[in-house]
């Protein structure tokens, strides 16, 4: 019998069993007796690591991300890890490959691990099972903090960006450069960045009385291969767009791959503005206008929120009554990719 079996039979959390084993004073006598009654007469040998969980001696933090190959999440990990080191923690990363089933399997497996906290970027905002597992994890194991993406109906601490405003500024930039036929390669509607950035896109078009063309709004699901296919679809239209807003960095990479394959050039044949900067483009002749945000700082801030939640869980603060949701600002970095020679030529022809 292990500590998890005891917790299940006594209908309490693992942390509560650990407190009883450590003779922690912050346990009701009724609860203490219930746990000891379960242990009594059982073949139970407490695991030293589990026994120390209530004393805060676990040093492990889990980070769950949708795509371990995406540099955005690597930068999140960088900020999170640096701040975790300051607090004396180790960070372990898990990838879900944008698969909610895989995400849920990881969450199920983490229940048997000793973790001080969990930081997560969920696959879908609408998964009731993921929300249930996160709530159980928080109740039985450790605090939870979300980054970038949310969980609908949840009350988790989190760090997010102003995606709506960032997308609006990107599309307005294209409009001011003379574009009217502006496409967007969208992320998933079940993720906060997906629907917020699409909302910003529509707001910008509406402000300048430009109707939304559904043919100009394919899904790329924030993935390079699917965005490549979406870009191919856009450029194959009888009336293709003159500009494309890419909803994230992997979307931009998919578009660039298609353009290279077809020998199309940004600034000559098409305009592109992306969401999230791509450092590697510094070493190319592609000067891309992007919506930028402090990604590293988002990781740092998430770890600070998690540490505060850990302190609150230990009863050191009354702040645990409040959900903390921090929003970082975005900024538009203009590098000229919003302009297009073909657009100027078309305007001259129309005149």
N, C-alpha and C positions, 0 to 999 in steps of 0.2 A: 504494500500500500504506500502511495506517495502523497505529497502535500496536496496535489490536485484532486486525488480521490477523497481525501479528508474534507476538502472544501466542498466538493460536490455532495457528499453524504450529509454534511452539516448544513448545506444550503447557505453557505457564506462565501466570501471571496477568498482567493489564495492569500491576499495580503492580510486578511483577518486571521487566518490560520497561522500565518507567520508571526503576527503580533502576539498571539496566544503562546506560541512556542518560545518567544523571546520575553514572555512575561511583561508585555507592554501594558502600561496603565490605561491607555486609550482604548479599552475594550469593555463593553458592558459585561457584568458578571453572568448574566443569563446566557450571553453569546459564548463567553469563555467556557462555561460549564457544558454547553452543547458541543463545542469542539472537543473538549477533553473527554467527554463521554464517547465520542466517535473513535478517538484515538485509543482509549482504554481497551485493552484486550486484543487490539489489532497488532499485526506484524508490521509496525510502522517505524521506520528509521528516518529521521529528518535529514534532508539534504542540506548541507551547510550553506550552499548558495541560496537556496530557497528560504532557509531559515533566516537569512540576513536581509531578505527583501524588504521587510518592514523597517529595517534600520537604515535603509537607503544606501546599501553597499553594492547594489547592482550598478555596473558602470556601462551598460550596453544600451544604445539607442538604435532603433530601426528606422530606416528611410525606405519608403515604398514609392517607386516612380513608374510612370507608364512606358517609358522608352529609355533604356540605359544607353542607347547610342546617340541620343539627342544631346548636343552640347549644352542646351539650356539646363537640363537636369544635372549635368555634370557640374555646372557652375553653382547650382543650388547646393549640391553636395559639398562643393569647395567651401562655401560660406558657412554651411551647417557644421562641417567637420572642424573648421578653424575655431568656431565659437564653442563647439563641444569640447575641444581640447582645453580651452580656458576653464571650463567647468569640470574637467577631469573625466569625460565620457569617451567611449568608443562608438563609432557609427558603422552600422552594417547596412548595405543597400540591397534592395530586392527589386527586380523588374517584372512588370506585369504584361508587357508587350501589348498594351491597350486592350487586354482581354479581361472582362469582369469576372469570369469563372476562375481564371488564374489568380486574380487579385484576391478573391475570396478564399482560395486554397491557401494562399500565403498567410492571410489573416488567421485562418483556422490553425495553421501550423505554429504561428507565433504565440498562440495561447499557452503552449507548453514550454516556451522559452522564458527566461528571466530577463525582463527588459525594464529599464527605468522610464522609458517613454517611446512614443511612436510619432513620427512625422510622415505625412502621406500626401501624395497628389493622386486623388481618385480617378479611375477611368471614367465613370459616369456619375453625374449628379443625381440620377433618378433611381439608382439601385437600392431597393429597400433592404436587400440581404446585406449589402456592404454596410449600410447604416446600422443595421442590427448588430453586425459583428463588431463594428467600431464602438458602439455603445457598450457592448459586453466587455470588450477589451478595456475600455476606460473604467468600467465598474469593477472588474475583477483583477486587472493587472496594473495599468499605468495610464498617465495622461496622453491625450491625442491632440496634435496640432496639424492643421491642413495648410498646404501651400498652393497657390495659383488656382486650384479647382476646389469647388465646394461640394457639400452633400445636402441636397434639398431636405428641409425639415430637421436638419441636425443643429446642434448648439455647440459646435466645436470651435475652439480658438483657431485663428487662421491669419495668414498673410497673403494678400491678393494685390493685383495691380488694377489701375483704372483703365480697363480694356476698352470700354465704350468710348471714352474720350480719346484714347490713343488711335483707335480705328477712324474716328471722325476726323481727326487732324490729318491722318494719312490720305484719306479720300478727298478731303477739301484741298489738300496740296495738289493733287492730280487735277481737280476741277479748275483751280486757279492757273494751272499750267496749260489750260485750254481743252482738256478732255471732257467729253460727254458720254462716250461709250466706255464705261469703266466696269470691269468685272471684279469679282471677288472669288477666291478659292477658299471655301469655308472649312472650318473645323466642325466637330460634332455638335449637334444641337443639344446633346445631353451633358455638355461640359460648359462651365461658366465662361471660359475664354471663347468657346465657339459661338454661343449665342450673343455674348456681349459685343464681340467684334463685328458680328453681322449687324447688330443693332446700330453700332456706330457708323457702319457703312451706309445703312439706309437713312440715318439721320442726315448725313452729309448730302446725299442725293436729294433728299426732300428739301433741304434748305435752299438748294439751287434749282428746284423744280425739274429735277431729272427723274423720270420714272424708272422703277426697278424692273430690269429685264431678267426674267427667271432663267433664261438661257445663259446669262452672265454670272450665275451663282452656283456653280458646281461644288460638290464636296471633295475635299482632299483629305479629310479626317486627320489633319496635322501630320500626315505621313508622306515621305518623299515619293514613293512609288505611286500612290494614289493621286498625289498632286501632279505628277508627271502626266498621268492619264487625263486629269481634269484640264491641264493646260493644252494638251493635244486636242481635246474636245472643243475648247474655246477657239483655238486658232483654226479649227476646221469648219467653223460656222460660215454661212454665206456672208454674214455681216459681223466679222470678228471685232472684239474690243480693241481699242487703241492703248488701253492701260489695264493693268491687273494689280489688285491689292492682294498680297499673299498673307494669310492669316497667322503664320508663324515661320520660324526659321527653316523647318523641314519642308514646308510648302514652297518657300523660296528656292530651295535646292532642287526640288522637283521641277519647278519652272525653268530654272537655269539649265538643267540637264536637257530639257526639251529644246530650248532655244539654241543651245550648242549643237545639238543633233541636227537641227534644221538650218543651221548657219544664220540664225536670226540674231540681231544685235540690239541690246538695250540702248535707247537713245536714237536709234536709226529706224527700227521696225516696230518697236513696242516700248512702252514705259512700264516700269515696275516699282512699287513701293512695298517694303516688307515690314512685318512685325517681328521684332527682336533682331539685334545686330548679329552679323556673322563675322567673327574675327578673321577667319581664314581668307575672306575676300580682300583683306588688306594687301595680300601678296599677289593679287591679280589686277587686271585693268578694269575691273567692274567696280564702279563707284555707286553704291546702292543707297538710296534714300530709305531710312528705316525709322520705325517707332522703337525707341530704346527705353529700357527700364533698368533699375539697379538690381539685377538678378542675384549677384553675390550677396548683397545686403538683405535680400529676401530670405536667403538661407540663414544668415546671421540672426535676423529678427525672429525667425521661426524657432531657433534654438533658445533664444532669450525667453520667448513665450513659454516654451516647454519647461525650461528651468523654473520659471515662476509658477507654473502649474504643479511641478514636482514639490516645490516649497509649500504651496497651498494644500496639497494632498497630505503633507506631513503635519498640517495644522499650524503652520507658521504665519498664516495670513488669512484675513477674511475676504481677500480679493477673489476667492474661488466662487463667490456668488455671481460674478460677472463674466460674461463671454467677451473675449478680447479679439477684435477683428481689425487688423491694420491694413491700410491701403497705401501702396507706393504710387507715386506719380510717374507718368510716362513723358517722354520728350521726343520731338521729331527732329531727326538729324538729316538735313538736306545735303545731298551730294550730287544732285543733278539728274538722277534717273527718272524723275517725274516728267522730264521734257522728251519730246519725240520729233525727229525731223519729218517723219512721214505725216504726222498730224499737221504740220505747217504746210507741207506740199498739198495735202487734201484741201486745206482751207483756201489756198491759192486757186486750186482747180474750181472750187465751188464759186469763188468770186468771178 
